[in-house]
């Protein structure tokens, strides 16, 4: 077992990983490229993203199987922290332990006295900050749970959705890509009901229009601000027609949420929108199970400000929400959305009115500036 190096900062840590790997005759090409050999301007963000990205763990395992004593950035972050987020530090510690187990024992012996504490989880600290945040978010969800939220589904109050409603719901979700949600829902209603006459076979009606003609009607239909958003309605619609007989219910009928999510992503709906679809189906009793939040820019901003004082990356949001609500992270999606819509604006947030301000790092960091706003 070799002694763990003691780089004094994150940049030195990155360079030490590269130097050590090279000495072990392993070339960490992707690591060098991503970090610009330790010289990247946003090095902290890049390193956090790598540690929290599930794909990178596969790379580490593959490397370790051929070079059993390699030094990884996770080994150093697990020991020294370097100011990374609690989520990144905890994940680095988890990875370091798992990689040690993979080779049958400890790979590195620490000479340092410093030990970075793991971030508290709701289970580990029932009276801690994360637990309070989770409880307040879930309380808000309960208080606002009766509000109309998912067109064509929520008014059913748990009754099984019919084909026509299911297809219009999916159409609205497909349009909810880089435009405001309210506009997406209204445009879906207008296309299905006003333009196409509310057909039983919505996707058949859309697919019956040749693609060239469909694209010519971009301005006429005014469904989306981007032509790509207009085209994806036709493209995904054709796939629903051919793969699921034009009935959106067949995507999620009698399958677990994970399979429904995979099917939606295969259709081209997109990772974030697919999570939203599955979450909406769980909210309205169409399917049962657990799911992740939809880490769009609003949720990234709100949860990031609460936990760290600034927005998080999508993969960080997914990880953090799993720590806050391990039973079902999706339950946090609606309250985070509501806070972003009503209080936590990108510019000039109304912090004093926010129901979770007492636990928010952004609010605490703004001091008098945040407390005096809107008085």
C-alpha positions as CSV (number, residue, x, y, z in Angstrom):
1,X,0.0,0.0,0.0
2,X,1.4,3.4,-1.0
3,X,1.1,6.6,0.9
4,X,-1.6,9.0,-0.4
5,X,0.0,12.2,-1.8
6,X,-0.9,15.6,-0.2
7,X,-1.6,18.2,-2.9
8,X,-2.5,21.5,-1.3
9,X,-5.3,22.5,-3.7
10,X,-7.5,21.1,-6.4
11,X,-5.3,22.1,-9.3
12,X,-2.3,20.4,-7.7
13,X,-4.5,17.4,-7.0
14,X,-5.4,17.1,-10.7
15,X,-1.8,17.4,-11.7
16,X,-0.8,14.8,-9.2
17,X,-3.3,12.3,-10.6
18,X,-1.9,12.8,-14.1
19,X,1.7,12.5,-12.8
20,X,1.0,9.4,-10.8
21,X,-1.0,7.7,-13.6
22,X,1.9,8.4,-16.0
23,X,4.4,6.9,-13.6
24,X,2.1,3.8,-13.5
25,X,2.2,3.7,-17.3
26,X,-1.4,4.6,-17.6
27,X,-2.4,7.6,-19.8
28,X,-5.6,9.3,-18.4
29,X,-6.5,11.0,-21.7
30,X,-10.1,11.8,-21.0
31,X,-9.2,13.2,-17.6
32,X,-6.4,15.4,-19.0
33,X,-8.8,16.7,-21.8
34,X,-11.6,17.4,-19.4
35,X,-9.5,19.3,-16.9
36,X,-7.1,20.8,-19.4
37,X,-4.3,19.2,-17.4
38,X,-5.4,21.1,-14.3
39,X,-5.5,24.5,-16.0
40,X,-9.2,24.8,-16.8
41,X,-10.7,28.0,-15.6
42,X,-13.8,26.4,-14.1
43,X,-11.9,23.4,-12.7
44,X,-14.0,23.0,-9.6
45,X,-17.2,22.7,-11.6
46,X,-15.6,20.2,-14.0
47,X,-14.2,18.0,-11.2
48,X,-17.6,18.0,-9.4
49,X,-19.3,17.0,-12.7
50,X,-16.9,14.2,-13.3
51,X,-17.3,12.8,-9.7
52,X,-21.1,13.0,-9.9
53,X,-21.4,11.6,-13.4
54,X,-22.2,7.9,-13.2
55,X,-20.5,7.2,-16.5
56,X,-17.0,8.1,-15.1
57,X,-17.2,5.4,-12.5
58,X,-17.2,2.8,-15.3
59,X,-14.0,4.4,-16.7
60,X,-12.3,4.1,-13.3
61,X,-13.3,0.5,-12.9
62,X,-12.0,-0.4,-16.4
63,X,-8.7,1.4,-15.7
64,X,-8.3,-0.3,-12.3
65,X,-8.8,-3.7,-13.7
66,X,-5.7,-3.3,-15.8
67,X,-3.7,-1.0,-13.4
68,X,-4.6,-2.1,-9.9
69,X,-2.9,0.7,-7.9
70,X,-3.9,3.8,-9.9
71,X,-4.5,7.1,-8.1
72,X,-7.8,8.8,-8.9
73,X,-9.1,12.3,-8.2
74,X,-11.8,10.7,-6.0
75,X,-9.1,9.4,-3.6
76,X,-7.8,12.9,-3.0
77,X,-11.2,14.6,-2.8
78,X,-12.4,11.9,-0.4
79,X,-9.5,12.8,2.0
80,X,-9.0,16.5,1.5
81,X,-12.2,17.9,0.1
82,X,-10.7,21.0,-1.7
83,X,-13.9,23.0,-1.2
84,X,-16.1,20.8,-3.4
85,X,-19.7,20.4,-2.6
86,X,-20.8,18.0,0.1
87,X,-22.5,15.8,-2.5
88,X,-19.3,15.6,-4.5
89,X,-17.2,14.8,-1.4
90,X,-19.6,12.1,-0.3
91,X,-19.7,10.5,-3.7
92,X,-15.8,10.6,-3.9
93,X,-15.7,8.8,-0.5
94,X,-18.2,6.2,-1.7
95,X,-16.2,5.6,-4.9
96,X,-12.9,5.4,-3.1
97,X,-14.3,2.7,-0.8
98,X,-15.8,0.8,-3.7
99,X,-12.6,0.9,-5.8
100,X,-10.6,-0.4,-2.8
101,X,-13.0,-3.3,-2.5
102,X,-12.7,-4.0,-6.2
103,X,-9.0,-4.7,-5.8
104,X,-9.4,-6.6,-2.5
105,X,-8.1,-3.9,0.0
106,X,-6.9,-0.4,0.5
107,X,-4.9,1.1,-2.3
108,X,-3.6,4.2,-0.6
109,X,-2.6,4.9,3.0
110,X,-3.3,8.4,4.3
111,X,-0.5,10.3,6.1
112,X,-2.7,13.3,6.8
113,X,-4.7,14.0,9.9
114,X,-7.4,15.8,8.0
115,X,-10.7,13.9,7.5
116,X,-13.5,15.5,5.5
117,X,-16.8,14.7,7.1
118,X,-19.5,13.2,5.0
119,X,-22.5,15.4,4.2
120,X,-25.3,14.5,6.5
121,X,-28.2,12.7,5.0
122,X,-31.8,12.7,6.2
123,X,-31.3,9.2,7.7
124,X,-28.0,10.2,9.5
125,X,-29.3,13.4,11.0
126,X,-33.0,13.4,11.6
127,X,-32.8,16.9,13.1
128,X,-30.3,18.2,10.5
129,X,-30.5,20.7,7.8
130,X,-31.1,18.3,4.9
131,X,-34.0,16.7,6.8
132,X,-35.6,20.0,7.5
133,X,-35.3,21.0,3.8
134,X,-36.9,17.7,2.7
135,X,-39.7,18.1,5.2
136,X,-40.4,21.7,4.2
137,X,-40.5,20.8,0.5
138,X,-42.7,17.8,1.1
139,X,-45.0,19.9,3.2
140,X,-45.3,22.5,0.4
141,X,-46.2,19.6,-2.0
142,X,-48.9,18.5,0.4
143,X,-50.3,22.0,0.8
144,X,-50.4,22.6,-2.9
145,X,-51.1,19.1,-4.1
146,X,-54.8,19.8,-5.0
147,X,-53.9,22.4,-7.6
148,X,-54.4,21.6,-11.2
149,X,-51.0,20.7,-12.7
150,X,-51.1,18.0,-15.4
151,X,-53.6,18.7,-18.2
152,X,-55.8,15.8,-19.3
153,X,-54.6,13.7,-16.3
154,X,-55.1,15.4,-13.0
155,X,-58.8,16.1,-13.3
156,X,-59.4,12.3,-13.6
157,X,-58.6,11.9,-9.8
158,X,-56.8,8.6,-10.3
159,X,-59.2,7.1,-12.9
160,X,-57.6,5.4,-15.9
161,X,-56.9,7.9,-18.7
162,X,-58.5,7.2,-22.1
163,X,-56.6,7.2,-25.4
164,X,-57.5,10.7,-26.5
165,X,-56.5,12.3,-23.2
166,X,-53.3,10.3,-23.0
167,X,-52.2,11.3,-26.5
168,X,-52.9,15.0,-25.8
169,X,-51.0,14.8,-22.6
170,X,-48.0,13.3,-24.4
171,X,-48.2,16.0,-27.1
172,X,-48.1,18.7,-24.5
173,X,-45.0,17.1,-22.9
174,X,-43.3,16.8,-26.2
175,X,-43.9,20.5,-26.8
176,X,-42.6,21.4,-23.3
177,X,-39.1,21.7,-24.6
178,X,-37.4,25.1,-24.3
179,X,-40.7,27.0,-24.2
180,X,-42.9,27.9,-21.2
181,X,-45.0,25.0,-19.9
182,X,-48.2,27.0,-20.0
183,X,-47.6,27.8,-23.6
184,X,-46.8,24.1,-24.4
185,X,-50.0,22.9,-22.9
186,X,-52.1,25.5,-24.7
187,X,-50.4,24.8,-28.0
188,X,-51.1,21.1,-27.6
189,X,-54.8,21.7,-26.9
190,X,-55.0,24.1,-29.9
191,X,-53.4,21.7,-32.3
192,X,-55.3,18.6,-31.2
193,X,-58.7,20.2,-30.7
194,X,-58.9,23.4,-32.9
195,X,-56.7,22.5,-35.8
196,X,-57.1,18.7,-36.1
197,X,-60.7,18.5,-34.7
198,X,-59.9,16.4,-31.6
199,X,-59.4,13.1,-33.4
200,X,-59.4,9.8,-31.6
201,X,-56.2,8.9,-33.4
202,X,-54.1,12.0,-32.8
203,X,-50.8,10.6,-33.9
204,X,-52.4,9.1,-37.1
205,X,-53.7,12.6,-38.0
206,X,-50.3,14.2,-37.5
207,X,-48.4,11.4,-39.3
208,X,-50.9,11.6,-42.3
209,X,-49.4,15.0,-43.1
210,X,-46.2,14.6,-45.1
211,X,-43.1,15.9,-43.3
212,X,-42.4,18.5,-45.9
213,X,-46.0,19.9,-45.6
214,X,-45.7,19.7,-41.8
215,X,-42.6,21.8,-41.8
216,X,-44.2,24.3,-44.2
217,X,-46.9,24.8,-41.6
218,X,-44.4,25.9,-38.9
219,X,-45.7,29.5,-38.9
220,X,-49.3,28.5,-39.5
221,X,-49.5,26.1,-36.5
222,X,-47.2,28.2,-34.3
223,X,-46.5,25.3,-31.9
224,X,-43.0,26.1,-31.0
225,X,-40.4,28.9,-31.3
226,X,-37.9,26.5,-32.9
227,X,-38.4,24.5,-36.1
228,X,-36.7,21.6,-34.3
229,X,-39.4,21.7,-31.7
230,X,-42.1,21.7,-34.4
231,X,-40.4,18.8,-36.3
232,X,-40.0,16.6,-33.2
233,X,-43.8,16.5,-32.8
234,X,-44.1,14.8,-36.2
235,X,-41.1,12.6,-35.7
236,X,-42.0,11.3,-32.3
237,X,-45.6,11.0,-33.3
238,X,-44.7,8.7,-36.2
239,X,-42.8,6.5,-33.7
240,X,-45.7,6.3,-31.3
241,X,-47.9,5.3,-34.2
242,X,-45.6,2.6,-35.5
243,X,-44.3,1.2,-32.1
244,X,-47.3,1.7,-29.8
245,X,-50.3,1.7,-32.3
246,X,-50.9,5.4,-31.9
247,X,-51.9,5.0,-28.2
248,X,-49.6,6.7,-25.7
249,X,-51.0,4.5,-22.9
250,X,-49.2,1.5,-24.4
251,X,-45.9,3.2,-23.6
252,X,-46.5,2.8,-19.8
253,X,-49.2,0.2,-19.5
254,X,-48.3,-2.7,-17.2
255,X,-44.6,-1.8,-17.0
256,X,-42.6,-0.3,-14.1
257,X,-41.6,3.4,-14.2
258,X,-38.0,2.6,-15.2
259,X,-39.3,0.7,-18.3
260,X,-41.7,3.6,-19.2
261,X,-38.8,6.0,-18.9
262,X,-36.6,3.9,-21.2
263,X,-39.3,3.7,-23.8
264,X,-39.9,7.4,-23.8
265,X,-36.2,8.1,-24.2
266,X,-36.0,5.6,-27.0
267,X,-38.9,7.5,-28.7
268,X,-36.7,10.7,-28.6
269,X,-38.7,12.5,-26.0
270,X,-35.5,13.4,-24.1
271,X,-34.2,12.5,-20.7
272,X,-35.6,15.4,-18.7
273,X,-39.0,15.5,-20.4
274,X,-39.2,11.7,-20.1
275,X,-38.7,12.0,-16.3
276,X,-41.4,14.6,-16.2
277,X,-43.9,12.3,-18.1
278,X,-43.2,9.4,-15.7
279,X,-43.5,11.7,-12.7
280,X,-46.8,13.1,-13.9
281,X,-48.2,9.6,-14.4
282,X,-47.2,8.8,-10.8
283,X,-48.7,12.0,-9.5
284,X,-52.0,11.2,-11.1
285,X,-52.2,7.5,-10.2
286,X,-51.7,6.2,-13.7
287,X,-48.6,4.2,-12.7
288,X,-47.0,3.4,-9.4
289,X,-43.3,3.5,-8.4
290,X,-40.5,6.0,-7.8
291,X,-38.7,8.4,-10.1
292,X,-36.2,11.3,-10.3
293,X,-36.9,15.0,-10.5
294,X,-36.7,16.7,-13.9
295,X,-33.5,18.8,-13.5
296,X,-34.4,21.7,-15.8
297,X,-32.8,25.1,-15.3
298,X,-35.5,26.2,-12.8
299,X,-35.1,23.2,-10.5
300,X,-31.3,23.4,-10.9
301,X,-31.5,27.0,-9.8
302,X,-33.8,26.5,-6.9
303,X,-32.3,23.4,-5.3
304,X,-28.8,24.8,-5.9
305,X,-29.6,28.0,-4.2
306,X,-31.1,26.2,-1.2
307,X,-28.3,23.8,-0.7
308,X,-25.2,25.6,-2.0
309,X,-26.1,29.2,-2.7
310,X,-25.8,28.9,-6.4
311,X,-27.3,26.7,-9.2
312,X,-26.3,23.1,-9.5
313,X,-25.7,20.9,-12.6
314,X,-28.4,18.5,-13.6
315,X,-26.5,15.4,-12.4
316,X,-25.9,17.1,-9.1
317,X,-29.6,17.9,-8.7
318,X,-30.5,14.2,-9.3
319,X,-27.9,13.1,-6.8
320,X,-29.0,15.7,-4.2
321,X,-32.7,15.0,-4.6
322,X,-32.0,11.3,-4.0
323,X,-30.4,12.1,-0.7
324,X,-33.2,14.4,0.4
325,X,-36.0,12.1,-0.5
326,X,-34.6,8.6,-1.0
327,X,-38.1,7.0,-0.8
328,X,-39.1,8.9,-4.0
329,X,-37.0,11.8,-5.3
330,X,-39.8,12.8,-7.7
331,X,-41.9,14.1,-4.8
332,X,-39.6,17.1,-4.6
333,X,-40.2,18.1,-8.3
334,X,-43.4,20.0,-7.8
335,X,-42.4,22.1,-4.7
336,X,-39.1,23.0,-6.4
337,X,-41.0,24.1,-9.5
338,X,-43.5,26.1,-7.5
339,X,-40.8,27.9,-5.5
340,X,-39.0,28.7,-8.8
341,X,-42.2,30.0,-10.4
342,X,-43.4,32.1,-7.5
343,X,-40.4,33.2,-5.5
344,X,-37.0,32.0,-6.7
345,X,-36.7,34.0,-9.9
346,X,-33.5,34.1,-11.9
347,X,-33.3,37.8,-11.3
348,X,-34.5,39.6,-8.2
349,X,-35.9,36.6,-6.3
350,X,-38.6,37.3,-3.7
351,X,-36.6,35.7,-0.9
352,X,-38.5,37.0,2.2
353,X,-41.7,35.4,0.9
354,X,-40.2,32.0,0.2
355,X,-41.4,29.3,2.5
356,X,-38.0,27.6,2.7
357,X,-35.9,30.8,3.2
358,X,-34.8,29.7,6.7
359,X,-32.7,26.8,5.3
360,X,-31.6,28.6,2.1
361,X,-27.9,29.3,1.7
362,X,-28.6,31.9,-1.1
363,X,-30.9,33.8,1.2
364,X,-28.4,33.7,4.0
365,X,-25.6,34.9,1.8
366,X,-27.5,37.9,0.5
367,X,-28.0,39.3,4.0
368,X,-29.8,42.7,4.1
369,X,-30.1,42.8,0.3
370,X,-32.3,39.7,0.2
371,X,-34.2,40.6,3.4
372,X,-35.2,44.1,2.2
373,X,-36.4,43.1,-1.2
374,X,-40.2,43.7,-1.8
375,X,-40.7,45.3,1.6
